[in-house]
Amino acid sequence: MQHTAAVATRPETEVLFFDDFASHELDRTRWNVRTTGHVVNDEQQAYIDSAETIYYGSEGQVPGIHNGVLILQPRYRPGFVTAEGRSFDFVSGRIDTRGKFDFLYGTAAARIKLPRGAGLWPAFWMLGYDRWPEAGEIDVLEYVGEADWVSAAVHGPGYSGEAGLVNKLFFPSPDDATAWHVYSVDWFPDKLIFKVDDVVMYRVTRAMADFFGPWVFDTPKFLILNLALGGTYPFKTNGVRTPYYGLPESTVQLIKRDQVKVAVDWIKVLRHTPGSQPQSFQGV
């Protein structure tokens, strides 16, 4: 039975996209599975299309879910060679809706449970179809394995990469990112409002972006879920260079023991209609 709290909407909103991962396998009419080609940010994983790294779980495996659950899990596979001939010691998962679903303005939300481990870099984000950063990037959730905080960001021309507009939310103790939380963004023509469990963590206005470069959040974006390992953003936080850039030995051991899993209970996109208010996810 579908859990009503997870999908309920106000009368003024329209559900554009919803997946609660209740089937036995990824719906490829909605999702693409990406494999590693061009590698960015000095990340340490290769993305593969495999049930090793992208699979569905049950409530017995992941307590607290409403129906099904998507699992992204990295694996230690020393010497894995990609089709391009590059070698990696880790494989992981990345999926997106490019060419299958995109939207312009509304609310995108996902209920996610994150693992602990310095240098893990899971994200829930959106991209447009132009060349980056002109396409515009909306990072609803980013995390580098430090369980007391998560971040949100936007990237565009003049405010991309290390110059992106970014902010963090620190959880009040004893809460942290390893519990279930709803990460969302309310996207309007002139602003983006990022929230965790309905608590505003960041607001980016057109004026804020225009100070650095053009506002590029007036074209459709598609959804992305992925789990990267190491790389620039984790390194900026933990300063680890060995055994892997941004990924310490303690986290390598967690991956080797199969103790690292990102769980996604559901993902949803709503359209705002005239006079409507963004949906509350409190209690979901």
Secondary structure, DSSP 8 states (H G I E B T S, - for coil): ---HHHH---TTEEEEEEE---SSS--TTT-EE----S--TT--EEE--STTTEEEE-TTTSTT-SS-EEEE--EEEEEEE-TTS-EEEEEE-EEE-TTT--BSSEEEEEEEE----TTEEEEEEEE-SSSTTTT-EEEEEE--S-TTEEEEEEEBTTB-GGGSEEEEEE--TT--TTSEEEEEEEEETTEEEEEETTEEEEEEEHHHHHTTS----SS-BEEEEEEEESSHHHHHHH---SSBTTB-HHHHHHHHTT---EEEEEEEEEEE-TT------TT-
